[in-house]
Amino acid sequence: MSHVEEFLTAEEESDIVEAIVEAEKNTSGEIRVHIEASAKIDHFSRAQQIFHFLKMDNTKEGNGVLIYVAVDDRKFVIYGGQGIDRVVPKGFWDTTKDVIASHFKKGNFKQGITEGILMAGNELEAHFPWDHDDTNELNDAISKG
């Protein structure tokens, strides 16, 4: 079993997907989680690549948020689309990163990811509230590389 497969249990992955569904319930924003062993380039650039690969840059309002985790590198990146980046308060991503990191340091990976998702969801809801015409533009499943 690879480190990626061992990183979260099936139940933890299910809980994370439930958190994504909950976070997206009141917003047009889209949240994805991508997990892979390591990045061959700097982690921010890799998160940008994955963001594009998952078509998160194709959302109508540019309001996608990716939580990228490189398990073996012990690194993660929160990457937001242009729409959400323009409206979040200064320091929002750093605060979210700090919450995730504090859980990761204790080995609570599911909790860290879940709290990051819910924080992003609250911010997305504030700036991109759900509208009756909204559709879920992206799959909520965790992607792996």
C-alpha positions as CSV (number, residue, x, y, z in Angstrom):
1,M,0.0,0.0,0.0
2,S,1.4,3.4,-0.9
3,H,1.7,6.3,1.5
4,V,-1.1,8.1,-0.4
5,E,-3.4,5.1,0.2
6,E,-2.4,4.9,3.9
7,F,-2.7,8.7,4.5
8,L,-6.4,8.5,5.1
9,T,-8.8,5.6,5.9
10,A,-11.8,5.0,3.6
11,E,-14.0,6.3,6.5
12,E,-11.8,9.5,6.8
13,E,-12.0,10.1,3.1
14,S,-15.8,9.7,3.2
15,D,-15.9,12.2,6.1
16,I,-13.8,14.7,4.0
17,V,-16.2,14.3,1.0
18,E,-19.1,14.9,3.4
19,A,-17.4,18.1,4.6
20,I,-17.0,19.2,1.0
21,V,-20.7,18.6,0.3
22,E,-21.6,20.5,3.6
23,A,-19.2,23.4,2.7
24,E,-20.6,23.7,-0.8
25,K,-24.3,23.6,0.3
26,N,-24.7,27.3,0.6
27,T,-22.2,28.6,-2.0
28,S,-21.6,28.5,-5.7
29,G,-17.9,27.9,-4.9
30,E,-16.2,24.6,-5.5
31,I,-13.8,22.8,-3.1
32,R,-11.5,19.9,-4.1
33,V,-8.8,17.9,-2.2
34,H,-5.9,16.3,-4.1
35,I,-3.4,13.9,-2.4
36,E,-0.2,12.5,-4.0
37,A,3.1,11.1,-2.7
38,S,5.4,14.0,-3.7
39,A,5.8,16.9,-6.1
40,K,8.6,17.0,-8.6
41,I,8.4,20.8,-8.7
42,D,7.7,23.4,-5.9
43,H,4.5,22.6,-4.2
44,F,2.7,25.9,-5.1
45,S,3.4,25.3,-8.8
46,R,2.2,21.7,-8.5
47,A,-1.0,22.9,-6.8
48,Q,-1.5,25.3,-9.7
49,Q,-1.0,22.4,-12.2
50,I,-3.5,20.2,-10.3
51,F,-6.0,23.1,-10.1
52,H,-5.9,23.4,-13.9
53,F,-5.9,19.6,-14.4
54,L,-9.0,19.2,-12.3
55,K,-10.6,22.0,-14.4
56,M,-11.0,24.2,-11.3
57,D,-10.1,27.2,-13.3
58,N,-13.2,26.7,-15.4
59,T,-15.7,27.6,-12.7
60,K,-18.1,30.3,-13.7
61,E,-17.0,32.8,-11.0
62,G,-13.3,31.6,-10.5
63,N,-14.3,30.5,-7.0
64,G,-12.6,27.1,-6.7
65,V,-10.4,26.2,-3.7
66,L,-8.0,23.3,-3.8
67,I,-6.3,21.7,-0.8
68,Y,-3.3,20.0,-2.2
69,V,-1.3,17.5,0.0
70,A,2.1,15.9,-0.9
71,V,2.2,13.1,1.7
72,D,5.9,12.1,1.5
73,D,7.0,15.7,1.3
74,R,5.0,16.6,4.3
75,K,3.7,19.7,2.5
76,F,0.3,21.1,1.6
77,V,-1.0,24.1,-0.3
78,I,-4.3,25.9,-0.3
79,Y,-4.9,27.3,-3.7
80,G,-7.8,29.6,-4.6
81,G,-9.1,30.7,-7.9
82,Q,-8.9,34.4,-9.0
83,G,-12.5,35.1,-8.0
84,I,-12.1,34.0,-4.4
85,D,-8.6,35.4,-4.1
86,R,-9.9,38.9,-5.0
87,V,-12.5,38.9,-2.2
88,V,-11.1,37.0,0.9
89,P,-9.8,39.2,3.7
90,K,-6.1,39.8,4.0
91,G,-4.5,36.9,5.8
92,F,-7.4,34.5,5.3
93,W,-5.4,31.8,3.5
94,D,-2.6,32.1,6.1
95,T,-5.1,31.6,9.0
96,T,-6.6,28.6,7.2
97,K,-3.1,27.2,6.5
98,D,-2.2,27.6,10.2
99,V,-5.4,25.7,11.3
100,I,-4.6,22.8,9.0
101,A,-0.9,22.8,9.9
102,S,-1.7,22.6,13.6
103,H,-3.7,19.5,13.1
104,F,-1.2,17.9,10.7
105,K,1.6,18.4,13.3
106,K,-0.4,16.2,15.6
107,G,-1.1,13.6,12.9
108,N,-4.8,14.6,12.7
109,F,-4.9,14.8,8.9
110,K,-8.6,14.3,8.4
111,Q,-9.4,16.9,11.0
112,G,-7.0,19.4,9.5
113,I,-8.4,19.0,6.0
114,T,-12.0,19.0,7.2
115,E,-11.5,22.3,9.2
116,G,-9.8,23.8,6.2
117,I,-12.7,22.8,3.9
118,L,-15.3,24.3,6.3
119,M,-13.3,27.5,6.7
120,A,-13.1,27.9,2.9
121,G,-16.8,27.0,2.6
122,N,-17.8,29.8,5.1
123,E,-15.7,32.3,3.2
124,L,-17.1,31.2,-0.2
125,E,-20.6,31.4,1.2
126,A,-20.0,35.0,2.3
127,H,-18.8,36.1,-1.1
128,F,-20.5,33.6,-3.5
129,P,-23.8,32.6,-1.9
130,W,-25.8,29.8,-3.4
131,D,-28.3,30.8,-6.1
132,H,-31.2,28.6,-7.3
133,D,-29.5,28.4,-10.7
134,D,-26.2,27.0,-9.3
135,T,-25.0,23.5,-10.1
136,N,-22.2,21.5,-8.6
137,E,-19.6,22.2,-11.4
138,L,-17.0,19.8,-10.1
139,N,-16.8,16.3,-8.6
140,D,-16.5,16.3,-4.8
141,A,-14.4,13.1,-4.6
142,I,-10.8,13.3,-3.4
143,S,-8.4,13.0,-6.3
144,K,-5.1,11.2,-6.0
145,G,-2.0,11.3,-8.1
